[in-house]
Amino acid sequence: MYVTIDGPANRGVGAVTGIVDEFLSLKADTEADLLAMQVGDFYEFFDEDAETVADELDLQVSTKSSHGSSYPMAGVPVSELTPYLKALVERGYRVAVADQHETDDGHEREVTRVVTPGTLLETTDASAQYLAAVVRDDESAWGLAFVDVTTGRFHVTQVAASADAYTELYRFDPVEVLPGPSVRDEDEAVATLRSRTDATVTPHEANAFAPGAATHRLKEQFGEEALHSLGIEPGSPAVRAAGAALDYVAETGLGVARSVTRLQPYRADDHVELDATTQRNLELTETMQGDRSGSLFATLDHTVTSAGGRLLREWLQRPRRSVEEIESRQEAVAAFTQAALARDAISDTLSNTYDLERLASKIAHGSADAHDLLAVRDTLEAIPTLADAVESTPGLADSPVADIVNRADRETLGEVREELADAIVADPPKTLTQGGLFQRGYDDDLDDLIAGYEEAMEWIEALEPGEKSRLGVTHLQVDRNKTDGYYIQIGKSEAEKAPEEYREIKTLKNSKRFTTDELDERERRILRIEDERADLEYDLFEEFRDRLADVADVLQAAGRTLAELDALASLGLHAVENDWTRPTVTGGDGLDVEAGRHPVVEQTTEFVPNDARFESGRRFLIVTGPNMSGKSTFLRQTALIVLLAQIGSYVPARSARIGTVDGIFTRVGALDELAQGRSTFMVEMQELSNILHSASEDSLVILDEVGRGTATYDGISIAWAATEYLHNEVRAKTLFATHYHELTRLADHLDDVANVHIAADERDGDVTFLRTVREGPTDRSYGIHVADLAGVPDPVVDRASNVLDTLRADNAIEAKGSGRTEPVQAVFDLGSGEFTANGAGDDRGADSDRDPDREADSDRDPDRGADSDREANPDPDREAIVEDLADLPLNELTPIEVLSRVQDMQERLQ
């Protein structure tokens, strides 16, 4: 909508009489929360908007009078709008922006865009700024679309389950989410969106999500055959999400949708599944405390461009499953490790480039200014230099690095570079409306205006020395200001020498100002030329920018090329500086890491390397050892080595042979989510449930304690059942760190379970944690020793040692392995840490291996006597419970269902 400030005097529809009226009229026609309206060199807010902005951004409020009323007014300079917009949208406001244009009748102002978190164009944040749309159909299929208007990237996918949808949302980390009607209408789904992401959740028109409307929108943007050629089913949830996202982008910014030049469908199963819990537990992009420093990304990131950093982060969050693609990246990283001089030269060149993806996007949606075009020119000038560096280095020239450079359309980019060099002046003005943008020779009409302007200015510049000489005065100057225009100023002591043709226009304290008819004529000519030049250059610039918009996709592709070079060079540099090795990646099932290290921890401490080996008969490793000995680090480093290998990186190890995985799943540590009504143990069980449902035979599972958040027997039962289920049913490669030593005996009964432990050395009561992984189980956890190290008072430590020495109990647990018809019963002694399997035909059952001394203790225990009486006189009710337990179909139930049945039996027994 356009509104003219110099309109008719009446106040009818479409006619306004002042700045405030114009503001209110524009505001009424937008659904935005706030309006920033350009008034000259400022963006102004009026009325309630001014008070809101002043409160939020600590701006000073003044007043503006209009028709006898006063209105609050607050403003920010045009050049400083971006940080204020960013601050407002981060606080949840939708801000409309009205830009000013000069016309023959005055000024026209138009709402050019509505800025929301997902459509903020002028962001200063190097991270991706994704807007997401989420759709769920009646059959529970989920469609997701992710568009970054700052780079033009547009990703679309479809998944089968809500957990997969939330994983993708966590992976892309959108700043704004548009829930489709079925999602928006479900309170639980919206609550989950708000809790799983930091994004603003914004309702959008339901019609935009309709299959027909969405399909039409995509065809309109990408062409009639685009969906068919990309293999996307018209009207599918993915299309509905993509169409709605594009509709929202188009609605909130005129021309913004032009920056989206390519639709990129992807399959979630092309990548390693990393759910939100795993990304958090492995601290991929931020630590558990929310800091960037200390994350894997911060450790690996030696990129010198914002686009390269974005791409490296994306690789970490979306590792590949294609061995061919992984090996191609490995070859590129290997080339950079071996070509140090070329790598440094390439990084130096890249450090002087700009974010071409975002610049191309600004060009496409018409917000790029002359300085942006100079940044494009300077960046394009680097491409031949980069190409020469690659082509002249043997290790790089015959590697995939050369293929990456050759993807850029260097011929078109060269033409654009030359056109930019010939068009824009070296130091253009900040605004596009004051002229002075183009070089001489760009346009004949412009050259004529420039020549006339220079001729007039030469006369002005010659006037001062000529008049001084003619009049014989020394205190005379010729100048110009907004109030008086051009004038001749003479000091008062010599003012009487002013000739008759001088007309006095102002008297100052120490001087007088004059003008002449000829000076006035020259001024009118200069002003006319300035206006004509500004208008012509603005039109020429828009035409020039529109021509560049036609090759925005070529510029964006070149930007991705630069980002990829930067990310690969970063990985190469890190590998060299940290003595990492190239892993052998296969499509097989094994995993063999020799002398592996944690990629982050090794940066800050002298690290003890350890091996990790999975193979047939060794797919489930139970990891025991003392507290603080390094079990968690060992688990995480193994997962991170696998992840690094599947992004094509070198890894921190002496050697590594890694079979690709389809997902990495972790259950680590304790976390309360009390605000969502979930205790530590509930969170733990839900994470375990997700793993048991989601992991496959091709996955890697990391369990760092399971069952510790509840009573000991309950916890052991859960850990035991989960181990059996993972071993027998899921068959994923699993590392399970536990303090339940009972579980170590499962290695004797389950074919693919093996024990490893973190060694400790105890001498004369002093314990040294060796942080070395050795085969077999440990015999104790040294928990009391850790309590002593933590400063627990001596009486408590001493008493704990005494209790440990005297605490004895028997526990009979069945180990049920795949392929066996009958379970094996094992008796565990908490004191000795030993298991004894019951032999067939032993009439005493679990009592056959009892210590005689403890047998005597049992005889003195009235409760144990009661047990004996019950065995002699069976209770029918108890027998019924035993029969129910014997008939429990373990292989058909999930661990959580087993726990529920067992809890019910316990309650019946009580």
Helices and strands as residue ranges (DSSP letters): E 2-4, H 19-28, E 34-39, E 42-46, H 47-57, E 62-66, E 69-77, G 78-80, H 81-90, E 95-103, E 106-115, G 117-119, E 131-136, E 142-148, E 153-159, H 162-172, E 176-179, H 181-184, H 187-196, E 200-201, G 206-209, H 211-222, H 226-230, H 237-252, G 256-259, E 264-265, G 268-270, E 273-274, H 276-281, H 296-300, H 306-317, H 323-338, H 340-351, H 356-364, H 370-391, H 394-397, H 400-407, H 410-423, H 444-471, E 476-481, E 485-491, G 492-497, E 503-507, E 511-515, H 517-549, H 552-577, E 584-586, E 591-596, G 601-603, E 610-614, E 620-624, H 631-645, E 655-659, E 663-668, G 674-676, H 680-694, E 700-704, H 712-725, I 726-730, E 733-737, G 741-748, E 753-763, E 766-775, H 783-789, H 794-806, E 810-815, E 824-829, E 834-837, G 845-849, H 852-859, H 862-872, H 876-886, G 890-892, H 895-909
